[in-house]
């Protein structure tokens, strides 16, 4: 299981599933038996839900809130309808991997733990306490193919963890009402039955009006149908109202504005994509290219600077910065950037580089820089008469 460090726990993870299914106590410890969930044993097609320790600045509160929500969901649902992975199995699995039973995992690690314990749904949550109020920010996660998708749930406040658990359980139950229609929509997408997928998605939204999952499926169905940009934009914005950092919605929104010819809003959306995931170099680079083509170098340069923090001295990124500075008429900065590039990549000192740099120096009324650049260029390219003429 990939929890904190895949390499560190690869060996221990081999026996995790067997341990959890056997229900063996870790390190010889005996825990009190949990009351069985009503309804007997889960059926073969019963979905499992994993509710592990919530993230919190107060570790004890994270454990307590998760316990209360887990008990509440188990009491409100039959084991044949929705099986709640037991705390015993969660703890055993974590401890078999070398972790504390009360570990609060990040989203990707929760999905890996869920995979080990047959969980179809995962409740991820952050809990805090202010005065006499317990505040829980829950979201439901599930895997579709190789992609993990998130369904945000309403935030819940309660006078204590048990009281807040009631609201979280209701939010989970409401969200699950739209899942069957969402599953049908996904199946229709895979079969390229886009019209049917649209109907399934609309049904899912009727059953759960706050469904970001059904709207994501609707968005993909519209893409398959090559729907008008306004339709794509409307659905993408509806998703972002529920899940502001949805990368799928943001990318489709940018495509929709681009198809509509709304360059300004396409640029604004691209910047939102970058802010949502500034560590993704590929996304950042593509956004910079588009901003440069659209005539907005001033908006692209901050992204370039952040890329250079993670990739200092990268000649390709520095060259893009140089070109953007020239395009944005930032001549002093372009001259400085050009000199930095030459230090890390001497092959950059081409005749074109000298011509552009001399032009920048002239535009900046920097006669000394013109002479220095012309002297270097004339020495390196003696057959280029323009450089010699400048010196003369």
C-alpha positions as CSV (number, residue, x, y, z in Angstrom):
1,X,0.0,0.0,0.0
2,X,1.3,3.4,-0.9
3,X,0.9,5.2,2.4
4,X,3.6,8.0,2.9
5,X,6.3,5.9,1.3
6,X,5.7,3.1,-1.2
7,X,9.2,1.8,-1.1
8,X,9.3,1.7,2.7
9,X,6.2,-0.5,2.9
10,X,6.2,-2.5,-0.3
11,X,7.2,-5.7,1.5
12,X,4.8,-5.2,4.4
13,X,1.9,-4.5,1.9
14,X,2.0,-8.0,0.4
15,X,0.1,-9.5,3.3
16,X,-2.2,-6.6,4.1
17,X,-5.3,-7.9,2.4
18,X,-5.0,-11.4,3.9
19,X,-4.5,-10.0,7.3
20,X,-7.4,-7.7,7.0
21,X,-9.8,-10.4,5.7
22,X,-8.7,-12.8,8.5
23,X,-9.3,-10.0,11.0
24,X,-6.1,-10.9,12.9
25,X,-5.2,-8.4,15.7
26,X,-1.9,-6.5,15.1
27,X,1.1,-7.1,17.4
28,X,-0.8,-9.5,19.6
29,X,-3.2,-6.8,20.8
30,X,-6.9,-7.6,21.3
31,X,-9.5,-4.9,20.5
32,X,-13.1,-4.9,21.7
33,X,-15.4,-6.5,19.1
34,X,-17.5,-4.1,17.0
35,X,-21.2,-4.7,16.9
36,X,-22.1,-6.4,13.5
37,X,-23.8,-4.3,10.9
38,X,-27.5,-5.2,10.7
39,X,-28.7,-7.2,7.7
40,X,-26.2,-10.1,7.9
41,X,-23.4,-10.5,5.5
42,X,-22.9,-8.3,2.4
43,X,-23.9,-9.7,-0.9
44,X,-21.4,-10.2,-3.7
45,X,-22.4,-7.0,-5.4
46,X,-22.8,-4.9,-2.2
47,X,-20.7,-1.7,-2.4
48,X,-18.3,-1.2,0.5
49,X,-17.5,2.3,2.0
50,X,-14.3,3.1,3.7
51,X,-14.4,5.7,6.6
52,X,-10.9,6.1,8.1
53,X,-9.5,8.6,10.5
54,X,-10.4,12.2,9.4
55,X,-7.7,14.8,8.9
56,X,-7.5,17.3,11.8
57,X,-5.1,19.4,13.8
58,X,-6.5,17.4,16.8
59,X,-5.6,13.7,16.2
60,X,-8.1,12.6,18.8
61,X,-10.9,14.6,17.2
62,X,-10.1,13.1,13.8
63,X,-10.4,9.6,15.2
64,X,-13.6,10.4,17.2
65,X,-15.4,12.1,14.3
66,X,-14.6,9.2,11.9
67,X,-15.8,6.6,14.5
68,X,-19.1,8.5,14.9
69,X,-19.7,8.8,11.2
70,X,-18.8,5.1,10.6
71,X,-21.2,4.0,13.4
72,X,-23.9,6.3,12.1
73,X,-23.6,5.0,8.5
74,X,-23.6,1.4,9.7
75,X,-26.7,2.0,11.8
76,X,-28.6,3.6,8.9
77,X,-27.7,1.1,6.2
78,X,-28.1,-2.6,5.9
79,X,-24.9,-4.6,5.3
80,X,-26.5,-5.9,2.1
81,X,-27.2,-2.4,0.9
82,X,-24.0,-0.6,1.8
83,X,-21.3,-2.4,3.8
84,X,-19.1,-0.2,6.1
85,X,-15.5,-1.4,6.3
86,X,-15.0,-2.1,10.0
87,X,-12.6,-0.1,12.2
88,X,-10.9,-3.4,13.1
89,X,-10.0,-4.2,9.5
90,X,-8.8,-0.6,8.9
91,X,-6.6,-0.6,11.9
92,X,-5.2,-4.1,11.2
93,X,-4.4,-3.1,7.7
94,X,-2.6,0.1,8.7
95,X,-0.6,-1.6,11.4
96,X,0.4,-4.5,9.2
97,X,2.0,-1.8,6.9
98,X,3.9,-0.3,9.9
99,X,1.6,2.7,10.6
100,X,-0.4,3.8,13.6
101,X,-4.0,2.8,13.6
102,X,-5.1,6.4,13.9
103,X,-3.2,7.6,10.9
104,X,-5.0,10.3,8.9
105,X,-4.2,9.6,5.2
106,X,-4.2,11.8,2.2
107,X,-6.6,11.2,-0.7
108,X,-4.4,9.0,-2.8
109,X,-3.4,6.8,0.2
110,X,-7.0,6.5,1.2
111,X,-7.8,5.2,-2.3
112,X,-5.0,2.6,-2.0
113,X,-6.2,1.5,1.4
114,X,-9.7,1.2,0.1
115,X,-8.5,-0.9,-2.8
116,X,-7.0,-3.3,-0.2
117,X,-10.2,-3.5,1.7
118,X,-12.6,-3.8,-1.3
119,X,-14.0,-0.3,-0.8
120,X,-16.0,1.1,-3.7
121,X,-16.5,4.5,-2.0
122,X,-14.2,6.4,0.3
123,X,-15.2,9.2,2.6
124,X,-12.4,11.8,2.9
125,X,-13.0,14.5,5.5
126,X,-11.4,17.3,7.5
127,X,-12.7,18.0,10.9
128,X,-12.1,20.9,13.3
129,X,-13.6,22.3,16.5
130,X,-14.3,25.9,17.4
131,X,-15.8,26.6,20.8
132,X,-18.7,24.1,21.1
133,X,-19.0,23.4,17.4
134,X,-17.6,20.5,15.5
135,X,-17.1,21.3,11.8
136,X,-16.7,18.6,9.2
137,X,-15.8,19.1,5.5
138,X,-16.6,15.7,3.8
139,X,-16.2,14.5,0.2
140,X,-17.0,11.2,-1.4
141,X,-14.4,9.6,-3.6
142,X,-14.6,6.7,-6.1
143,X,-12.5,5.3,-8.8
144,X,-13.8,5.2,-12.4
145,X,-11.4,3.2,-14.5
146,X,-7.9,4.5,-13.6
147,X,-9.2,7.9,-12.5
148,X,-10.2,8.9,-9.0
149,X,-13.2,11.3,-9.0
150,X,-14.5,13.4,-6.1
151,X,-18.1,14.3,-5.1
152,X,-18.0,17.2,-2.7
153,X,-20.6,17.0,0.1
154,X,-22.1,19.8,2.1
155,X,-20.1,21.0,5.1
156,X,-21.7,20.0,8.4
157,X,-21.7,21.6,11.8
158,X,-22.7,19.9,15.1
159,X,-22.6,20.5,18.8
160,X,-20.3,17.4,19.0
161,X,-18.9,14.7,16.8
162,X,-22.0,12.5,17.1
163,X,-24.3,15.3,16.2
164,X,-22.2,16.3,13.2
165,X,-22.1,12.6,12.1
166,X,-25.9,12.7,11.5
167,X,-25.5,15.4,8.9
168,X,-22.6,13.7,7.2
169,X,-24.5,10.4,7.0
170,X,-27.4,12.2,5.4
171,X,-25.1,13.8,2.9
172,X,-23.6,10.5,2.0
173,X,-27.1,8.9,1.6
174,X,-28.3,11.7,-0.6
175,X,-25.2,11.6,-2.8
176,X,-25.5,7.8,-3.3
177,X,-29.0,8.2,-4.8
178,X,-27.5,9.5,-8.0
179,X,-24.7,7.0,-8.3
180,X,-26.6,4.2,-10.3
181,X,-27.6,6.7,-13.0
182,X,-24.0,8.0,-13.1
183,X,-22.7,4.4,-13.5
184,X,-25.1,3.9,-16.4
185,X,-23.9,7.2,-18.0
186,X,-20.3,6.0,-17.8
187,X,-21.2,2.7,-19.4
188,X,-23.0,4.5,-22.2
189,X,-19.9,6.7,-22.7
190,X,-17.7,3.7,-23.1
191,X,-20.1,2.3,-25.7
192,X,-20.2,5.7,-27.4
193,X,-23.9,6.0,-26.8
194,X,-23.7,9.7,-26.2
195,X,-27.4,10.5,-26.4
196,X,-28.2,7.8,-23.9
197,X,-25.3,9.1,-21.7
198,X,-26.9,12.5,-21.7
199,X,-30.2,11.1,-20.5
200,X,-28.5,9.1,-17.7
201,X,-26.6,12.1,-16.5
202,X,-29.7,14.2,-16.4
203,X,-31.4,11.5,-14.4
204,X,-28.5,11.4,-12.0
205,X,-28.8,15.2,-11.5
206,X,-32.5,14.9,-10.8
207,X,-31.9,12.3,-8.2
208,X,-29.0,14.3,-6.6
209,X,-29.1,17.9,-7.7
210,X,-25.6,18.6,-6.3
211,X,-24.0,15.8,-8.3
212,X,-20.7,16.8,-9.8
213,X,-20.2,13.2,-11.0
214,X,-23.2,13.1,-13.3
215,X,-22.3,16.6,-14.6
216,X,-18.8,15.4,-15.4
217,X,-20.4,12.5,-17.4
218,X,-22.7,14.9,-19.1
219,X,-19.8,17.1,-20.0
220,X,-18.0,14.2,-21.6
221,X,-21.2,13.2,-23.4
222,X,-21.5,16.7,-24.9
223,X,-17.9,16.5,-26.0
224,X,-18.7,13.2,-27.8
225,X,-21.7,14.8,-29.4
226,X,-19.7,17.9,-30.4
227,X,-22.3,20.1,-28.7
228,X,-22.2,23.9,-29.1
229,X,-19.6,25.7,-26.9
230,X,-22.3,27.4,-24.8
231,X,-23.6,24.0,-23.7
232,X,-20.1,22.8,-22.7
233,X,-19.4,26.1,-20.9
234,X,-22.7,25.9,-19.0
235,X,-22.1,22.4,-17.7
236,X,-18.4,23.1,-16.9
237,X,-19.4,26.2,-14.9
238,X,-22.0,24.1,-13.0
239,X,-19.3,21.6,-12.0
240,X,-16.9,24.3,-10.9
241,X,-19.7,25.8,-8.7
242,X,-19.6,22.5,-6.8
243,X,-15.9,21.6,-7.2
244,X,-13.9,24.7,-8.0
245,X,-10.6,22.8,-8.7
246,X,-12.0,20.2,-11.1
247,X,-9.3,19.9,-13.7
248,X,-11.7,18.2,-16.2
249,X,-14.2,21.0,-15.9
250,X,-11.5,23.7,-16.2
251,X,-10.0,22.2,-19.3
252,X,-13.3,21.8,-21.0
253,X,-14.3,25.3,-20.0
254,X,-11.1,26.7,-21.6
255,X,-11.8,24.6,-24.8
256,X,-15.4,25.9,-24.8
257,X,-14.2,29.6,-24.6
258,X,-11.6,28.9,-27.2
259,X,-14.1,27.4,-29.6
260,X,-16.4,30.4,-29.1
261,X,-13.5,32.8,-29.8
262,X,-13.6,34.3,-26.3
263,X,-9.8,34.7,-25.9
264,X,-10.0,36.8,-22.7
265,X,-12.1,34.1,-20.8
266,X,-9.9,31.3,-22.3
267,X,-6.9,33.0,-20.8
268,X,-8.6,33.5,-17.4
269,X,-9.5,29.8,-17.3
270,X,-6.0,28.8,-18.2
271,X,-4.7,30.8,-15.3
272,X,-7.2,29.0,-13.0
273,X,-5.9,25.7,-14.3
274,X,-2.3,26.8,-13.4
275,X,-3.3,27.9,-9.9
276,X,-5.2,24.6,-9.3
277,X,-2.0,22.6,-10.1
278,X,1.1,24.8,-10.3
279,X,3.4,21.8,-9.9
280,X,2.3,20.3,-13.2
281,X,5.1,21.4,-15.6
282,X,3.4,20.1,-18.7
283,X,0.2,22.0,-18.0
284,X,2.2,25.2,-17.1
285,X,4.2,25.0,-20.3
286,X,1.2,24.6,-22.5
287,X,-0.5,27.5,-20.8
288,X,2.5,29.7,-21.3
289,X,2.6,28.8,-25.0
290,X,-1.1,29.7,-25.4
291,X,-0.8,32.9,-23.4
292,X,2.2,33.9,-25.6
293,X,0.3,33.2,-28.8
294,X,-2.8,35.1,-27.5
295,X,-0.7,38.2,-26.9
296,X,-0.6,38.1,-23.1
297,X,3.1,37.7,-22.3
298,X,2.7,39.7,-19.0
299,X,0.4,37.0,-17.7
300,X,2.7,34.2,-18.8
301,X,5.9,35.5,-17.2
302,X,4.9,34.9,-13.6
303,X,4.2,31.2,-14.6
304,X,7.6,31.1,-16.2
305,X,9.3,32.4,-13.1
306,X,7.6,29.7,-11.0
307,X,8.7,27.0,-13.4
308,X,12.3,28.3,-13.2
309,X,12.1,27.9,-9.4
310,X,11.6,24.2,-9.8
311,X,13.8,24.0,-12.9
312,X,16.6,26.5,-12.3
313,X,18.9,27.1,-15.3
314,X,16.6,25.2,-17.8
315,X,17.6,26.6,-21.2
316,X,14.2,25.9,-22.8
317,X,12.2,27.7,-20.1
318,X,14.7,30.5,-20.0
319,X,14.5,30.9,-23.8
320,X,10.7,31.1,-23.6
321,X,11.0,33.8,-20.9
322,X,13.4,35.7,-23.1
323,X,11.0,35.6,-26.1
324,X,8.1,36.7,-23.9
325,X,10.1,39.6,-22.5
326,X,11.0,40.7,-26.1
327,X,7.3,40.4,-27.1
328,X,6.2,42.3,-24.1
329,X,8.8,45.1,-24.8
330,X,10.6,44.4,-21.5
331,X,13.9,45.1,-23.2
332,X,16.2,45.5,-20.1
333,X,14.9,42.3,-18.6
334,X,15.3,40.5,-22.0
335,X,18.9,41.5,-22.2
336,X,19.6,40.2,-18.7
337,X,17.8,36.9,-19.4
338,X,19.7,36.5,-22.7
339,X,23.0,36.8,-20.9
340,X,21.9,34.2,-18.3
341,X,21.0,31.8,-21.1
342,X,24.4,32.1,-22.8
343,X,26.1,31.1,-19.5
344,X,24.2,27.8,-19.3
345,X,24.0,27.2,-23.0
346,X,26.6,28.7,-25.3
347,X,24.9,27.3,-28.4
348,X,22.1,29.9,-27.8
349,X,24.5,32.6,-29.0
350,X,23.3,32.5,-32.6
351,X,23.2,35.3,-35.1
352,X,19.5,35.5,-34.5
353,X,20.1,35.9,-30.8
354,X,22.5,38.8,-31.4
355,X,20.2,40.5,-33.9
356,X,17.3,40.4,-31.5
357,X,19.3,41.4,-28.5
358,X,20.9,44.3,-30.4
359,X,17.4,45.4,-31.4
360,X,16.3,45.2,-27.8
361,X,19.3,47.4,-26.7
362,X,18.5,49.9,-29.4
363,X,14.8,50.1,-28.4
364,X,16.0,50.6,-24.8
365,X,18.4,53.4,-26.0
366,X,21.3,51.5,-24.5
367,X,24.2,52.4,-26.8
368,X,26.8,50.7,-24.7
369,X,24.9,47.3,-24.9
370,X,24.5,47.8,-28.6
371,X,28.3,48.2,-29.0
372,X,29.1,45.2,-26.7
373,X,26.7,42.9,-28.5
374,X,27.8,44.0,-31.9
375,X,31.5,43.4,-31.0
376,X,30.8,39.9,-29.8
377,X,28.6,39.1,-32.8
378,X,31.2,40.5,-35.2
379,X,33.8,38.3,-33.7
380,X,31.7,35.2,-33.8
381,X,30.1,35.9,-37.2
382,X,32.7,37.9,-39.2
383,X,30.8,37.4,-42.5
384,X,27.7,39.1,-41.1
385,X,28.2,42.6,-42.5
386,X,25.4,44.1,-40.3
387,X,27.4,43.5,-37.1
388,X,30.5,45.1,-38.6
389,X,28.5,48.1,-39.8
390,X,27.2,48.7,-36.3
391,X,30.7,48.8,-35.0
392,X,31.8,51.1,-37.7
